Amino acid sequence: MGLSARITFDPRIMGGRPRIRETRITVGAILHQLRFQSPAEILRDYPELEPEDIDAALEYAAFLAEGHEVAV
């Protein structure tokens, strides 16, 4: 899983939820936004994100959906 550079965890930030790089944008927030917005719209609303961040959030969600666990 090549997500370590994009998905980070820190129990002191955002309750330890997975987030994108060193931002306060959680993977869950991106996935929620994808229900209502295109990736281009999300990137417009969150200029600190890069297209690869959205891909990483989707890859992370798929990884968990397959029953994998992430050691934090």
PyMOL CGO cylinders between C-alpha atoms (Angstrom):
from pymol import cmd
from pymol.cgo import CYLINDER

trace = [
    CYLINDER, 0.00, 0.00, 0.00, 1.78, 3.14, -1.15, 0.3, 1, 1, 1, 1, 1, 1,
    CYLINDER, 1.78, 3.14, -1.15, -0.21, 5.56, 0.94, 0.3, 1, 1, 1, 1, 1, 1,
    CYLINDER, -0.21, 5.56, 0.94, 2.19, 6.32, 3.75, 0.3, 1, 1, 1, 1, 1, 1,
    CYLINDER, 2.19, 6.32, 3.75, 3.27, 9.61, 2.18, 0.3, 1, 1, 1, 1, 1, 1,
    CYLINDER, 3.27, 9.61, 2.18, -0.33, 10.82, 1.76, 0.3, 1, 1, 1, 1, 1, 1,
    CYLINDER, -0.33, 10.82, 1.76, -2.30, 9.33, 4.66, 0.3, 1, 1, 1, 1, 1, 1,
    CYLINDER, -2.30, 9.33, 4.66, -1.12, 10.24, 8.14, 0.3, 1, 1, 1, 1, 1, 1,
    CYLINDER, -1.12, 10.24, 8.14, -2.25, 9.50, 11.68, 0.3, 1, 1, 1, 1, 1, 1,
    CYLINDER, -2.25, 9.50, 11.68, -1.57, 11.45, 14.85, 0.3, 1, 1, 1, 1, 1, 1,
    CYLINDER, -1.57, 11.45, 14.85, -3.63, 10.82, 17.99, 0.3, 1, 1, 1, 1, 1, 1,
    CYLINDER, -3.63, 10.82, 17.99, -3.23, 14.49, 18.92, 0.3, 1, 1, 1, 1, 1, 1,
    CYLINDER, -3.23, 14.49, 18.92, -4.73, 15.78, 15.65, 0.3, 1, 1, 1, 1, 1, 1,
    CYLINDER, -4.73, 15.78, 15.65, -8.32, 15.20, 14.56, 0.3, 1, 1, 1, 1, 1, 1,
    CYLINDER, -8.32, 15.20, 14.56, -8.69, 12.48, 17.18, 0.3, 1, 1, 1, 1, 1, 1,
    CYLINDER, -8.69, 12.48, 17.18, -6.21, 10.25, 15.37, 0.3, 1, 1, 1, 1, 1, 1,
    CYLINDER, -6.21, 10.25, 15.37, -8.45, 9.87, 12.33, 0.3, 1, 1, 1, 1, 1, 1,
    CYLINDER, -8.45, 9.87, 12.33, -6.63, 9.29, 9.04, 0.3, 1, 1, 1, 1, 1, 1,
    CYLINDER, -6.63, 9.29, 9.04, -5.94, 12.57, 7.30, 0.3, 1, 1, 1, 1, 1, 1,
    CYLINDER, -5.94, 12.57, 7.30, -4.26, 13.84, 4.20, 0.3, 1, 1, 1, 1, 1, 1,
    CYLINDER, -4.26, 13.84, 4.20, -0.58, 14.59, 4.66, 0.3, 1, 1, 1, 1, 1, 1,
    CYLINDER, -0.58, 14.59, 4.66, -0.10, 17.22, 7.36, 0.3, 1, 1, 1, 1, 1, 1,
    CYLINDER, -0.10, 17.22, 7.36, -3.44, 18.93, 6.78, 0.3, 1, 1, 1, 1, 1, 1,
    CYLINDER, -3.44, 18.93, 6.78, -6.49, 18.77, 9.03, 0.3, 1, 1, 1, 1, 1, 1,
    CYLINDER, -6.49, 18.77, 9.03, -8.52, 17.31, 6.17, 0.3, 1, 1, 1, 1, 1, 1,
    CYLINDER, -8.52, 17.31, 6.17, -9.59, 13.79, 7.03, 0.3, 1, 1, 1, 1, 1, 1,
    CYLINDER, -9.59, 13.79, 7.03, -9.99, 10.92, 4.61, 0.3, 1, 1, 1, 1, 1, 1,
    CYLINDER, -9.99, 10.92, 4.61, -13.60, 10.73, 5.75, 0.3, 1, 1, 1, 1, 1, 1,
    CYLINDER, -13.60, 10.73, 5.75, -14.20, 14.37, 4.82, 0.3, 1, 1, 1, 1, 1, 1,
    CYLINDER, -14.20, 14.37, 4.82, -12.92, 13.77, 1.31, 0.3, 1, 1, 1, 1, 1, 1,
    CYLINDER, -12.92, 13.77, 1.31, -15.01, 10.63, 0.89, 0.3, 1, 1, 1, 1, 1, 1,
    CYLINDER, -15.01, 10.63, 0.89, -18.09, 12.48, 2.13, 0.3, 1, 1, 1, 1, 1, 1,
    CYLINDER, -18.09, 12.48, 2.13, -17.47, 15.34, -0.31, 0.3, 1, 1, 1, 1, 1, 1,
    CYLINDER, -17.47, 15.34, -0.31, -17.13, 12.87, -3.19, 0.3, 1, 1, 1, 1, 1, 1,
    CYLINDER, -17.13, 12.87, -3.19, -20.78, 12.00, -2.67, 0.3, 1, 1, 1, 1, 1, 1,
    CYLINDER, -20.78, 12.00, -2.67, -21.76, 15.53, -3.69, 0.3, 1, 1, 1, 1, 1, 1,
    CYLINDER, -21.76, 15.53, -3.69, -18.84, 17.02, -5.65, 0.3, 1, 1, 1, 1, 1, 1,
    CYLINDER, -18.84, 17.02, -5.65, -16.48, 16.03, -8.41, 0.3, 1, 1, 1, 1, 1, 1,
    CYLINDER, -16.48, 16.03, -8.41, -12.78, 15.75, -7.64, 0.3, 1, 1, 1, 1, 1, 1,
    CYLINDER, -12.78, 15.75, -7.64, -12.24, 19.01, -9.56, 0.3, 1, 1, 1, 1, 1, 1,
    CYLINDER, -12.24, 19.01, -9.56, -14.74, 20.80, -7.33, 0.3, 1, 1, 1, 1, 1, 1,
    CYLINDER, -14.74, 20.80, -7.33, -13.10, 19.43, -4.19, 0.3, 1, 1, 1, 1, 1, 1,
    CYLINDER, -13.10, 19.43, -4.19, -9.69, 20.58, -5.39, 0.3, 1, 1, 1, 1, 1, 1,
    CYLINDER, -9.69, 20.58, -5.39, -11.14, 24.01, -6.04, 0.3, 1, 1, 1, 1, 1, 1,
    CYLINDER, -11.14, 24.01, -6.04, -12.64, 24.17, -2.52, 0.3, 1, 1, 1, 1, 1, 1,
    CYLINDER, -12.64, 24.17, -2.52, -9.50, 22.78, -0.83, 0.3, 1, 1, 1, 1, 1, 1,
    CYLINDER, -9.50, 22.78, -0.83, -6.53, 24.35, -2.64, 0.3, 1, 1, 1, 1, 1, 1,
    CYLINDER, -6.53, 24.35, -2.64, -4.08, 22.61, -0.30, 0.3, 1, 1, 1, 1, 1, 1,
    CYLINDER, -4.08, 22.61, -0.30, -5.10, 19.25, -1.78, 0.3, 1, 1, 1, 1, 1, 1,
    CYLINDER, -5.10, 19.25, -1.78, -3.58, 17.61, -4.83, 0.3, 1, 1, 1, 1, 1, 1,
    CYLINDER, -3.58, 17.61, -4.83, -5.31, 15.14, -7.17, 0.3, 1, 1, 1, 1, 1, 1,
    CYLINDER, -5.31, 15.14, -7.17, -3.16, 12.34, -5.69, 0.3, 1, 1, 1, 1, 1, 1,
    CYLINDER, -3.16, 12.34, -5.69, -4.66, 13.08, -2.26, 0.3, 1, 1, 1, 1, 1, 1,
    CYLINDER, -4.66, 13.08, -2.26, -8.14, 12.23, -3.51, 0.3, 1, 1, 1, 1, 1, 1,
    CYLINDER, -8.14, 12.23, -3.51, -6.78, 9.06, -5.12, 0.3, 1, 1, 1, 1, 1, 1,
    CYLINDER, -6.78, 9.06, -5.12, -5.08, 8.14, -1.84, 0.3, 1, 1, 1, 1, 1, 1,
    CYLINDER, -5.08, 8.14, -1.84, -8.33, 8.64, 0.10, 0.3, 1, 1, 1, 1, 1, 1,
    CYLINDER, -8.33, 8.64, 0.10, -10.16, 6.32, -2.29, 0.3, 1, 1, 1, 1, 1, 1,
    CYLINDER, -10.16, 6.32, -2.29, -7.36, 3.76, -2.17, 0.3, 1, 1, 1, 1, 1, 1,
    CYLINDER, -7.36, 3.76, -2.17, -7.38, 3.87, 1.63, 0.3, 1, 1, 1, 1, 1, 1,
    CYLINDER, -7.38, 3.87, 1.63, -11.16, 3.34, 1.72, 0.3, 1, 1, 1, 1, 1, 1,
    CYLINDER, -11.16, 3.34, 1.72, -10.88, 0.40, -0.68, 0.3, 1, 1, 1, 1, 1, 1,
    CYLINDER, -10.88, 0.40, -0.68, -8.07, -1.07, 1.42, 0.3, 1, 1, 1, 1, 1, 1,
    CYLINDER, -8.07, -1.07, 1.42, -10.26, -0.96, 4.53, 0.3, 1, 1, 1, 1, 1, 1,
    CYLINDER, -10.26, -0.96, 4.53, -13.30, -2.26, 2.66, 0.3, 1, 1, 1, 1, 1, 1,
    CYLINDER, -13.30, -2.26, 2.66, -11.32, -5.37, 1.80, 0.3, 1, 1, 1, 1, 1, 1,
    CYLINDER, -11.32, -5.37, 1.80, -11.00, -6.08, 5.52, 0.3, 1, 1, 1, 1, 1, 1,
    CYLINDER, -11.00, -6.08, 5.52, -7.44, -4.91, 6.01, 0.3, 1, 1, 1, 1, 1, 1,
    CYLINDER, -7.44, -4.91, 6.01, -6.38, -3.14, 9.16, 0.3, 1, 1, 1, 1, 1, 1,
    CYLINDER, -6.38, -3.14, 9.16, -3.92, -0.31, 9.52, 0.3, 1, 1, 1, 1, 1, 1,
    CYLINDER, -3.92, -0.31, 9.52, -1.44, -0.37, 12.40, 0.3, 1, 1, 1, 1, 1, 1,
    CYLINDER, -1.44, -0.37, 12.40, -1.12, 3.10, 13.86, 0.3, 1, 1, 1, 1, 1, 1,
]
cmd.load_cgo(trace, "trace")
